Amino acid sequence: MAVVTARLKAKGKHFELKVDLDEALKVRDGKGDIISAVQSPGVYYDVDKGTNVSNADLQAVFNSTDLYEVAKHIIQKGEVQKTQEFRDAQQEAKRRQIITILIKNTSDQHNKPYTEERLKRAMEEAKIHIDSRTAEQQIPEIVSKLKQVIPIKLETKRIKLTIPAQFTGQVYGLLQEFKESEEWLSNGSLQAVLNIQSGMQIDFYDKINHITHGAVHSEELPQKQ
């Protein structure tokens, strides 16, 4: 159990308390137990100095003086400190996810997939940096850098989707990672041209069709020359 600080700045004041990292992150996702997450007997202006927040300030900012109500607000709206061990684990998990995507969606000059070990070595040789973006968003840039050390190509499909107006708001965010262009039609529908990795198409279509109940129209397009 890693105990870290959760903090929030509101109305010019700082509010802090100690929380269990794993349980607090679950609370952020709406799944955790706030009582298990809270590891402080109260809320503080500075938790390390033990300066307690007054009930008047709690009421003014959170409309409550209840520890767990206030803590939930701080955890969900503020910052939960992450240990270096946790950040390292997140980084490694994303690296593994990226390698899995590369195995499924790239090939060498003979159209053969690379092994996990070869991709790991190539990423080290190319000094690939994994950042906070999703694994999918980083793939094109990573492939571009890998081309400096190995012959690698990204297998993608170019498709055009027509999404009915009533679903555009729900699916728009899903398109951003793959979108080449978009056009809003006079009836409110959205036409978008996407470049999507071959190995991700099934999962992508499952998500789109679930939201639109199969109402989206798709058309495969030739790759740009």
Long-range contacts (C-beta under 8 A, 24 or more apart in sequence): 2-83, 2-85, 2-86, 3-39, 4-80, 4-81, 4-82, 4-83, 5-47, 5-48, 5-81, 6-71, 6-74, 6-75, 6-78, 6-79, 6-80, 6-81, 7-47, 7-74, 7-78, 7-79, 7-81, 8-73, 8-74, 8-77, 8-78, 8-79, 9-78, 10-61, 11-60, 11-61, 13-45, 13-53, 13-57, 13-61, 14-45, 14-46, 15-43, 15-44, 15-45, 15-53, 15-61, 15-70, 15-74, 15-78, 16-43, 16-44, 16-45, 16-46, 16-47, 16-74, 17-42, 17-43, 17-44, 17-47, 17-71, 17-74, 18-47, 19-71, 19-75, 19-80, 21-80, 21-81, 21-82, 21-83, 21-86, 24-75, 24-80, 25-80, 27-72, 27-75, 27-76, 28-75, 28-76, 28-80, 34-68, 34-71, 34-72, 34-75, 35-68, 37-71, 37-75, 38-67, 38-68, 38-71, 40-71, 41-67, 42-67, 43-67, 43-70, 43-71, 43-74, 91-130, 94-130, 94-135, 95-123, 95-130, 97-135, 98-130, 98-135, 98-138, 98-139, 98-142, 99-123, 101-135, 101-136, 101-139, 101-197, 101-199, 101-200, 102-139, 102-142, 102-143, 104-197, 104-198, 104-199, 104-200, 105-139, 105-154, 105-155, 105-156, 105-197, 105-198, 105-199, 105-200, 106-143, 106-152, 106-153, 106-154, 106-155, 107-152, 107-153, 107-155, 108-150, 108-151, 108-152, 108-153, 109-151, 109-153, 114-150, 114-152, 118-150, 119-146, 122-146, 122-149, 122-150, 122-152, 125-149, 134-177, 136-177, 136-178, 136-197, 136-200, 137-177, 139-197, 154-197, 155-197, 155-198, 155-199, 156-195, 156-196, 156-197, 156-198, 156-223, 157-195, 157-196, 157-197, 157-198, 157-201, 157-220, 158-193, 158-194, 158-195, 158-220, 158-221, 158-222, 158-223, 158-224, 159-193, 159-194, 159-196, 159-218, 159-219, 159-220, 159-221, 160-191, 160-192, 160-193, 160-194, 160-218, 160-219, 160-221, 161-190, 161-191, 161-192, 161-194, 161-208, 161-216, 161-217, 161-218, 161-219, 162-189, 162-190, 162-191, 162-216, 162-217, 162-218, 163-189, 163-190, 163-191, 163-192, 163-208, 163-212, 163-215, 163-216, 164-189, 164-212, 164-215, 164-216, 165-189, 165-190, 167-211, 167-212, 167-215, 167-216, 170-211, 170-212, 171-208, 171-211, 171-212, 171-216, 174-204, 174-207, 174-208, 174-211, 178-204, 193-221
